[in-house]
Amino acid sequence: MTDMKSRTDASRRLILALDVPHLDIGLALLDRLEGHIGLVKVGLELFAACGPRAVQEVKARGFGVFLDLKLHDIPNTVAGAVRSARGLGVDMLTIHTGGGREMMQAAASEAGAQTCVLGVTVLTSLGPQDLQDVCITGTPAEVVEARARLAAACGLGGVVCSPKEIGTVRAAIGGSMKIVTPGIRPAQAEMGDQKRAATPKDAILAGSDYLVVGRPISSAQSPAEAACAIVAEIEAALAEKR
Ligand code: C5P
């Protein structure tokens, strides 16, 4: 696991979504954020563009890595991918809970102590009709709850969910697993394409452990100042919870 001792508890909980097509652009942004954030999300776009090098370069700058590949395949294949990601020193890695019990157990068994495998429950882009179309019965909320419970039973380290689902998911998985939430917008920020966003404060108070934030930081005039303001909000919410 990446050594983040120099960060505050609040800044360790902030994950920057590095949604860029080229590593150089991303690294230039990271150079402006040293000390302000704990982890960096490397997603499909960047990983497809430059692969493990993205993870290595982010780690070399002292940031933890949240590798968001949403793995969904047969258990043996996913186990192998988790092993490879663990070998890269990834701190967090996502898989799809829709891959089922055996796949999740296989992923958990390969995670080791340093890599937290997180289950994505239901993509927030899917509504009730989308679930019906693929023969999944139950409302999105019911499916989220059932899958979060199954993720816990399979030994995953945490769950990724939208801010609106934090309460349900926390009740389903208990206190020891991590909850990671995207869809975060500081009160004054542009919503962009996020429709059901929450502020950093509300997400932390609801029970989230880590917040994934992209454009409110990367598109800000001063990314460092924007990250600092979010960290301060996280800090205040943590103090309010104590
Ligand atoms: O720029 P923004 O803060 O909206 O970025 C949020 C990040 O979280 C993006 O990388 C996006 O893919 C991811 N995400 C999301 N909503 C979800 C799941 C993931 O915004 N439901």
Residues whose N, C-alpha, C, O or C-beta is under 5 A from the ligand:
A	BS01	C5P	A17 D19 T124 P182 G183 I184 V212 V213 G214 R215 P216
